[in-house]
Amino acid sequence: MKKIKMFMGAVLCMNLLTLSGCDRIVQSAVVEEKDQTEQKKEEKKETAQKTVAEQVQAPETYQTTIQADLRSADREDKETPMNFTLTADAPVKVPDVDAICLKKIKRVAIPEEEQNKIKDTFGKGQPMQEEKNENEQAGTYTVDGLTYRYSYTQSEQVSDVEELGFQIAKFSFDDCGDMTLASSEKKEREERFQNYIKAGSGKVSEKEAKEKVSGLVSGDWEIFESSSKALTEGSTTLEKDDFIFERMIDGVPVNYVRETSLPVNEQALEWENEDGTLHEGQSEGWENEVLTMDFCSGTLQSFLHRNPIEASNASDERLFLLPFDEVKDIFEKTITLQVMTEDKNRLISVDGGSHYRYPSIDAQSAEITITKVQLGYMCMPDSEGSDTEAVLIPVWDFYGTWTSKEPEYEYGNGEDGPVMGDVTMDNAGVPLLTIDARDGSVIQRIQAGWATSMGSKDIK
């Protein structure tokens, strides 16, 4: 474990890192002088001939500790620093492939075959009671005493959302929390609980979930994240199992990013013109593909597939990838500066939870924990700025969670000043930092639906 002291205000030059430790092949006893640029190209070429694991030389586990007192001129309390701690004891996921190449992707419609498989599998041959809706195909099924709603929304334009869902028609009992329920709602909740017991077969494993998805959705899939929790009603306890999947393209995952972690651009908000006409916001860019399944006591609670993609080669060239040691150095030198200088998508109020990537700049203390580091693909706009086609580039995503003590200002006489409240971000699929695996540049992928790099580079 190591401790790094950070100096705020220093300018980081991320793209000036030099390669070290690359094997070189001596062709003859006579060594000719080469131009430095040509020599680097040769080193990259030689390194790219190795497998991906040999190129990046990543450990199985990334371990580090960073502690610092962070000061910023933008803090309300300029005299008191933020007590910052970052720790990592996280698995490092590297695709077991010979090479990673650039890929092109495009949005595609959900095929009719998949739609029928979903209805046949989860509807269990029961008739669907169709609903009249101009914007979607929809209907309800009664299966094992539970009412499900099937819906398919086809994008009218290629940039619209394409979505297929099959889920419990009414809210599930585990989503109610401590809400006060009407007697009729409480009765329905208890009946659903009993129906889960009758229809279910216990816990669903990752292997079972993956096999089910493979039989329903085309392409290769791996589980990005799974979670289980116990649900109790009276003296009975059920198992709730949730699964998030990520698409695999030639053995490389398209790294999952929780869509609610991609903040909406201002231009996507509703707006009103001078005559009072209200206009709906238009989202920029292209939403990520989503595939999730949730079960309770072995019985489906929900299935969702949104925005499927199709991939093709942009180039057959094997990409050069930086060694992991250089990537993690960039991460460690950047993360504290990001916390103290990024002023977008900050916490608005203390509510006990957050989807945001970092604590606010005025936090009294912040503790960040890296939970997983993964090498995979991410979407970048193509050279023409299309919102329907993209390029997949290799990146390292540093996923994690954080807690902080945030100021909550008292409204009223304000004599006591701000009080500190605990805030936590523990959602899966929120990369705290994304780094281009080819050149080490930092990518701000959480600030918009599309990634915006801190440095310009050719993605061809």
HELIX and SHEET records of a PDB file:
HELIX    1   1 MET A   14  LEU A   16  5                                   3    
HELIX    2   2 GLN A   36  ALA A   48  1                                  13    
HELIX    3   3 VAL A   52  VAL A   56  1                                   5    
HELIX    4   4 GLU A  112  GLY A  123  1                                  12    
HELIX    5   5 PHE A  173  ASP A  175  5                                   3    
HELIX    6   6 SER A  183  ALA A  199  1                                  17    
HELIX    7   7 GLU A  206  LEU A  216  1                                  11    
HELIX    8   8 GLU A  259  SER A  261  5                                   3    
HELIX    9   9 GLU A  266  ALA A  268  5                                   3    
HELIX   10  10 PHE A  324  THR A  341  1                                  18    
SHEET    1   A 6 THR A  61  LEU A  70  0                                        
SHEET    2   A 6 MET A  82  LYS A  93 -1                                        
SHEET    3   A 6 SER A 365  PRO A 381  1                                        
SHEET    4   A 6 GLU A 389  GLU A 408 -1                                        
SHEET    5   A 6 LYS A 103  ARG A 107 -1                                        
SHEET    6   A 6 ILE A 309  ASN A 313 -1                                        
SHEET    1   B 5 THR A  61  LEU A  70  0                                        
SHEET    2   B 5 MET A  82  LYS A  93 -1                                        
SHEET    3   B 5 SER A 365  PRO A 381  1                                        
SHEET    4   B 5 GLU A 389  GLU A 408 -1                                        
SHEET    5   B 5 VAL A 419  MET A 425 -1                                        
SHEET    1   C 7 THR A  61  LEU A  70  0                                        
SHEET    2   C 7 MET A  82  LYS A  93 -1                                        
SHEET    3   C 7 SER A 365  PRO A 381  1                                        
SHEET    4   C 7 GLU A 389  GLU A 408 -1                                        
SHEET    5   C 7 PRO A 431  ASP A 436 -1                                        
SHEET    6   C 7 VAL A 442  GLN A 444 -1                                        
SHEET    7   C 7 THR A 452  SER A 453 -1                                        
SHEET    1   D 8 GLN A 129  GLU A 131  0                                        
SHEET    2   D 8 GLN A 137  VAL A 143 -1                                        
SHEET    3   D 8 LEU A 146  THR A 153 -1                                        
SHEET    4   D 8 GLU A 163  ILE A 168 -1                                        
SHEET    5   D 8 THR A 299  ARG A 306 -1                                        
SHEET    6   D 8 VAL A 290  CYS A 296 -1                                        
SHEET    7   D 8 THR A 236  ILE A 249 -1                                        
SHEET    8   D 8 ASP A 220  GLU A 233 -1                                        
SHEET    1   E 8 GLN A 129  GLU A 131  0                                        
SHEET    2   E 8 GLN A 137  VAL A 143 -1                                        
SHEET    3   E 8 LEU A 146  THR A 153 -1                                        
SHEET    4   E 8 GLU A 163  ILE A 168 -1                                        
SHEET    5   E 8 THR A 299  ARG A 306 -1                                        
SHEET    6   E 8 VAL A 290  CYS A 296 -1                                        
SHEET    7   E 8 THR A 236  ILE A 249 -1                                        
SHEET    8   E 8 VAL A 252  PRO A 253 -1                                        
SHEET    1   F 2 TRP A 271  GLU A 272  0                                        
SHEET    2   F 2 LEU A 278  HIS A 279 -1                                        
END                                                                             
